[in-house]
Amino acid sequence: MAKLDSLTRYPGFFEAVRAAVEHDSQSGPVDSAEAVEASMVQHHYGPWDKRYYQVLAHLEARRLITVSKLENSYQIALTTEGAEKAMALAKRPSFATLVERQKAVKKTFGGKSGTVLKT
């Protein structure tokens, strides 16, 4: 989740990584002019935002997501109500750029494991 979030927050970095993956090469400099305001920090296994703990707890308390442990990882899923609210937000014009960016991130990297994303 955090790795995919970082690719959404930093579109210039996402484009550079996507170009490198698609062309199996290194890309040029990354332009961060369109990056979102909320910065992330490097953590043990990749980017991390310490606000995840509060945000995920809030979403779970409002029954918008479920969080369950599966072996050594946590699975985060939208509930039916969470999916409905997400779809309603996605239809708002103010979220259009973010929605398109997230679709591109999902298409390119959505099926990859955290280890593959880190590498």
MITOR-455497 format. One record per residue (C-alpha): residue in one letter; z, y, x. Coordinates in pm, 1 decimal. Each point is the difference from the previous one (the first is absolute). Layout:
<atom><code>A</code><up>Z</up><north>Y</north><east>X</east></atom>
...
This chain:
<atom><code>M</code><up>0.0</up><north>0.0</north><east>0.0</east></atom>
<atom><code>A</code><up>96.7</up><north>247.8</north><east>270.0</east></atom>
<atom><code>K</code><up>-311.9</up><north>-66.0</north><east>204.7</east></atom>
<atom><code>L</code><up>-227.7</up><north>46.7</north><east>-301.0</east></atom>
<atom><code>D</code><up>197.1</up><north>312.2</north><east>-92.7</east></atom>
<atom><code>S</code><up>-57.8</up><north>143.2</north><east>347.8</east></atom>
<atom><code>L</code><up>-374.8</up><north>-57.4</north><east>-34.4</east></atom>
<atom><code>T</code><up>11.7</up><north>190.1</north><east>-329.1</east></atom>
<atom><code>R</code><up>209.1</up><north>286.9</north><east>139.8</east></atom>
<atom><code>Y</code><up>-220.9</up><north>48.7</north><east>304.8</east></atom>
<atom><code>P</code><up>-362.7</up><north>-13.6</north><east>-119.5</east></atom>
<atom><code>G</code><up>-140.5</up><north>94.1</north><east>339.9</east></atom>
<atom><code>F</code><up>181.3</up><north>-292.4</north><east>160.0</east></atom>
<atom><code>F</code><up>-117.9</up><north>-231.3</north><east>-280.2</east></atom>
<atom><code>E</code><up>-362.0</up><north>101.3</north><east>54.6</east></atom>
<atom><code>A</code><up>31.2</up><north>-55.2</north><east>375.3</east></atom>
<atom><code>V</code><up>156.5</up><north>-343.8</north><east>-46.6</east></atom>
<atom><code>R</code><up>-250.8</up><north>-97.8</north><east>-269.2</east></atom>
<atom><code>A</code><up>-290.2</up><north>105.6</north><east>224.3</east></atom>
<atom><code>A</code><up>144.6</up><north>-200.0</north><east>288.5</east></atom>
<atom><code>V</code><up>44.6</up><north>-308.7</north><east>-220.1</east></atom>
<atom><code>E</code><up>-345.1</up><north>26.0</north><east>-160.8</east></atom>
<atom><code>H</code><up>-179.3</up><north>69.5</north><east>327.9</east></atom>
<atom><code>D</code><up>239.2</up><north>-197.0</north><east>223.9</east></atom>
<atom><code>S</code><up>37.2</up><north>304.3</north><east>222.7</east></atom>
<atom><code>Q</code><up>220.7</up><north>296.9</north><east>65.5</east></atom>
<atom><code>S</code><up>-50.4</up><north>309.7</north><east>-209.0</east></atom>
<atom><code>G</code><up>12.6</up><north>361.9</north><east>106.1</east></atom>
<atom><code>P</code><up>288.4</up><north>244.3</north><east>-38.8</east></atom>
<atom><code>V</code><up>197.5</up><north>0.3</north><east>-321.5</east></atom>
<atom><code>D</code><up>4.1</up><north>318.1</north><east>-209.8</east></atom>
<atom><code>S</code><up>332.6</up><north>31.8</north><east>-180.3</east></atom>
<atom><code>A</code><up>-93.4</up><north>313.0</north><east>-197.0</east></atom>
<atom><code>E</code><up>14.7</up><north>-190.5</north><east>-329.8</east></atom>
<atom><code>A</code><up>317.6</up><north>-194.8</north><east>75.1</east></atom>
<atom><code>V</code><up>278.3</up><north>18.6</north><east>-253.4</east></atom>
<atom><code>E</code><up>313.0</up><north>197.2</north><east>73.2</east></atom>
<atom><code>A</code><up>244.6</up><north>-290.3</north><east>15.3</east></atom>
<atom><code>S</code><up>10.1</up><north>-128.7</north><east>353.6</east></atom>
<atom><code>M</code><up>90.5</up><north>-351.2</north><east>106.1</east></atom>
<atom><code>V</code><up>178.8</up><north>-128.0</north><east>307.9</east></atom>
<atom><code>Q</code><up>-76.8</up><north>-294.7</north><east>225.0</east></atom>
<atom><code>H</code><up>237.7</up><north>-284.3</north><east>-81.4</east></atom>
<atom><code>H</code><up>40.5</up><north>-351.0</north><east>141.7</east></atom>
<atom><code>Y</code><up>-311.6</up><north>-142.9</north><east>-165.1</east></atom>
<atom><code>G</code><up>-209.6</up><north>307.6</north><east>-73.0</east></atom>
<atom><code>P</code><up>27.7</up><north>323.2</north><east>-197.0</east></atom>
<atom><code>W</code><up>301.5</up><north>54.2</north><east>-223.0</east></atom>
<atom><code>D</code><up>134.0</up><north>265.9</north><east>-233.8</east></atom>
<atom><code>K</code><up>375.5</up><north>-17.8</north><east>-44.0</east></atom>
<atom><code>R</code><up>-43.0</up><north>124.4</north><east>-358.1</east></atom>
<atom><code>Y</code><up>-146.5</up><north>-339.2</north><east>-99.7</east></atom>
<atom><code>Y</code><up>350.7</up><north>-133.3</north><east>-63.1</east></atom>
<atom><code>Q</code><up>78.9</up><north>271.4</north><east>-257.0</east></atom>
<atom><code>V</code><up>-346.9</up><north>-0.5</north><east>-158.6</east></atom>
<atom><code>L</code><up>-15.1</up><north>-377.6</north><east>-40.4</east></atom>
<atom><code>A</code><up>355.4</up><north>-14.8</north><east>-138.3</east></atom>
<atom><code>H</code><up>-85.9</up><north>275.2</north><east>-250.2</east></atom>
<atom><code>L</code><up>-320.7</up><north>-174.4</north><east>-111.9</east></atom>
<atom><code>E</code><up>181.5</up><north>-332.6</north><east>-34.0</east></atom>
<atom><code>A</code><up>287.4</up><north>157.9</north><east>-195.8</east></atom>
<atom><code>R</code><up>-253.2</up><north>150.2</north><east>-242.5</east></atom>
<atom><code>R</code><up>-161.3</up><north>-345.9</north><east>-33.1</east></atom>
<atom><code>L</code><up>-333.8</up><north>121.4</north><east>137.4</east></atom>
<atom><code>I</code><up>-5.4</up><north>-251.8</north><east>286.6</east></atom>
<atom><code>T</code><up>159.5</up><north>-329.7</north><east>91.1</east></atom>
<atom><code>V</code><up>114.9</up><north>-84.0</north><east>350.7</east></atom>
<atom><code>S</code><up>50.6</up><north>-363.4</north><east>94.1</east></atom>
<atom><code>K</code><up>54.7</up><north>-182.1</north><east>326.9</east></atom>
<atom><code>L</code><up>-251.3</up><north>-265.7</north><east>100.0</east></atom>
<atom><code>E</code><up>91.7</up><north>-174.6</north><east>326.3</east></atom>
<atom><code>N</code><up>13.5</up><north>278.5</north><east>262.6</east></atom>
<atom><code>S</code><up>-167.0</up><north>269.6</north><east>-205.4</east></atom>
<atom><code>Y</code><up>53.3</up><north>202.4</north><east>-313.1</east></atom>
<atom><code>Q</code><up>-252.2</up><north>0.8</north><east>-282.7</east></atom>
<atom><code>I</code><up>-34.4</up><north>326.5</north><east>-191.6</east></atom>
<atom><code>A</code><up>-187.3</up><north>-11.8</north><east>-329.8</east></atom>
<atom><code>L</code><up>-59.1</up><north>234.1</north><east>-288.8</east></atom>
<atom><code>T</code><up>151.9</up><north>-96.8</north><east>-331.9</east></atom>
<atom><code>T</code><up>-214.3</up><north>33.3</north><east>-311.8</east></atom>
<atom><code>E</code><up>156.2</up><north>340.0</north><east>-68.5</east></atom>
<atom><code>G</code><up>-47.6</up><north>101.3</north><east>363.4</east></atom>
<atom><code>A</code><up>-368.2</up><north>-93.7</north><east>-13.8</east></atom>
<atom><code>E</code><up>-46.4</up><north>198.1</north><east>-322.0</east></atom>
<atom><code>K</code><up>162.6</up><north>309.0</north><east>150.3</east></atom>
<atom><code>A</code><up>-201.4</up><north>-36.9</north><east>321.2</east></atom>
<atom><code>M</code><up>-324.7</up><north>-19.4</north><east>-199.0</east></atom>
<atom><code>A</code><up>96.9</up><north>310.2</north><east>-198.8</east></atom>
<atom><code>L</code><up>71.1</up><north>193.3</north><east>321.5</east></atom>
<atom><code>A</code><up>-324.3</up><north>-122.6</north><east>157.9</east></atom>
<atom><code>K</code><up>-195.8</up><north>160.8</north><east>-283.4</east></atom>
<atom><code>R</code><up>136.0</up><north>347.9</north><east>76.4</east></atom>
<atom><code>P</code><up>-249.0</up><north>218.3</north><east>190.0</east></atom>
<atom><code>S</code><up>272.4</up><north>115.0</north><east>239.4</east></atom>
<atom><code>F</code><up>26.4</up><north>-356.8</north><east>132.4</east></atom>
<atom><code>A</code><up>-376.6</up><north>-63.7</north><east>32.8</east></atom>
<atom><code>T</code><up>-16.4</up><north>41.2</north><east>378.6</east></atom>
<atom><code>L</code><up>305.8</up><north>-216.9</north><east>56.7</east></atom>
<atom><code>V</code><up>-128.6</up><north>-271.4</north><east>-234.6</east></atom>
<atom><code>E</code><up>-337.7</up><north>-12.4</north><east>176.4</east></atom>
<atom><code>R</code><up>169.7</up><north>-15.8</north><east>339.3</east></atom>
<atom><code>Q</code><up>226.0</up><north>-283.4</north><east>-112.7</east></atom>
<atom><code>K</code><up>-296.2</up><north>-192.4</north><east>-141.0</east></atom>
<atom><code>A</code><up>-176.2</up><north>30.3</north><east>336.8</east></atom>
<atom><code>V</code><up>312.0</up><north>-116.1</north><east>187.0</east></atom>
<atom><code>K</code><up>41.4</up><north>-296.3</north><east>-236.0</east></atom>
<atom><code>K</code><up>-365.8</up><north>-97.5</north><east>27.7</east></atom>
<atom><code>T</code><up>8.9</up><north>6.8</north><east>379.6</east></atom>
<atom><code>F</code><up>348.3</up><north>-130.4</north><east>79.3</east></atom>
<atom><code>G</code><up>166.7</up><north>-114.0</north><east>-325.5</east></atom>
<atom><code>G</code><up>-30.1</up><north>-371.2</north><east>73.3</east></atom>
<atom><code>K</code><up>128.1</up><north>21.3</north><east>356.9</east></atom>
<atom><code>S</code><up>346.4</up><north>-104.5</north><east>111.1</east></atom>
<atom><code>G</code><up>247.0</up><north>243.9</north><east>148.0</east></atom>
<atom><code>T</code><up>-48.2</up><north>-154.1</north><east>343.1</east></atom>
<atom><code>V</code><up>-377.6</up><north>45.8</north><east>-17.1</east></atom>
<atom><code>L</code><up>45.7</up><north>360.8</north><east>-111.5</east></atom>
<atom><code>K</code><up>243.6</up><north>67.1</north><east>283.6</east></atom>
<atom><code>T</code><up>-240.4</up><north>-143.8</north><east>254.3</east></atom>
